[in-house]
Amino acid sequence: MKTFKTISLVLIMLLVGSILSGCIANVSELKINSDGSGSCMLYAGMSEKAYSLYEELAAEEVVEVNYDGMMQFTYEGKKYVGHTTPFNFDNIEELNETLSQHGNATNVDMGQISFSKSEDGKLTFTLSTNADTGNTQSLEEESQSYTADLDEETQKEVEEMLKSIVMILDIEFPEKVEQIAGVKPDGITIKDKKLVIDFLKLAMSLDGKSETFAFVSSIPNMIDKSVKQITFTDVEEKDWYYNQIMDMANKGLLNGKGNNLFCPDDTMTKAEFVTVAAKILYDDKITLNLLNGDVNIWWDKYYRACINNAVFSEEKLKYDTMSEGMQRQEMALVAYGLLKDSGSIDEINTYEISKKIPDFEMVNEQFKEAVACCYNLGILCGTDEKGSFNPDGTLTRAAASTVIYRIMNPDTRIIK
């Protein structure tokens, strides 16, 4: 165990953000569309070999393993274990801010990077390096200080881990990209629309020198989507739900279902409602962008965000039911969790309120306090003249948008 314990110390010293990393993989794959929007996938993790050591150390209770959000991913044919963070962006300003926050969170020096657009339809990417950009010398020196007195085999194993560090920025532009400033060192590759920066190779090539690089691509169709008003072809001004849907959509809380359709008559699923809850919870879209989750399940990171912030528990809103319609009592649970977290509700007398609800006994015991609160506040009202709550009933996306609207706008609630 002496070797394992030593390696564990080295691994701990190689932290990148919240990722325990023996072989760091820090990769950003970025695709920019012709209108300035796009998508990005951030990877951060460790090699499978390092992870196996990590799990063996955990079994011996040398370190504590945190599996939250960790999964396998592959880059350049090599397998890693860690976090993958996908996000979409609507405009270049949002992209810049998200990448800046990501850089601050990882503590990995990737220089100063930014995108800028011009009125003549040009997108410029700028990278300014310094002596620390892509430099792993401090990691190597730190690891040596922990392994200097140990056997040669252990030292070689740690050295091999350090050699497998990956720091890549992979950008796909909408049109052909070309370099317009800076030297042409190893570590920067341009092929048609693709720009790939290998920061470790770049650091070796620059040998500690600071340098500013600039690259340009033409995107004549780029528009400022940050001020564009959302419209749906199946939501008209004459519809009773028009104001609620459009207000929530333009604030980024509700999304359509593609092809410029909102589908107001479809049932609101639990996954959709949980996603809205997370967006309310994180009114800062940049923070929301960087939440970790399973990239293969679009709602996963929003569900985890609500769990982590005690909006609801997995026991009350089970993970494997997210594709089902959201029950009214479950909606009340989520709304109550959001309001309670914000401190905007006072202590309530569930028994007194229950007297106003004819079918209160039909409400599941674990949802009764939430239902009483939301009924009392006028967020979820009765479904008939008697004031019945209909706890097992579901709502259409149009009706659910009204519930969301009332959560966000207290003066629109219907209090009886």
URWOHU-V790067 format. One record per helix or strand of 2 or more residues. SS is the DSSP state (a for helix, b for strand). FROM is the first residue (numbers start at 1). LEN is the number of residues. Records with the same first field share a line. If there is no record, write none. Layout:
SS: FROM-LEN / FROM-LEN
This chain:
a: 2-12 / 48-12 / 92-15 / 137-11 / 152-12 / 199-8 / 225-3 / 242-9 / 270-12 / 285-5 / 300-9 / 319-3 / 328-15 / 350-5 / 360-3 / 365-13 / 397-12 / 410-3
b: 25-8 / 38-10 / 71-5 / 78-12 / 112-6 / 122-7 / 166-7 / 177-5 / 188-4 / 194-5 / 212-7
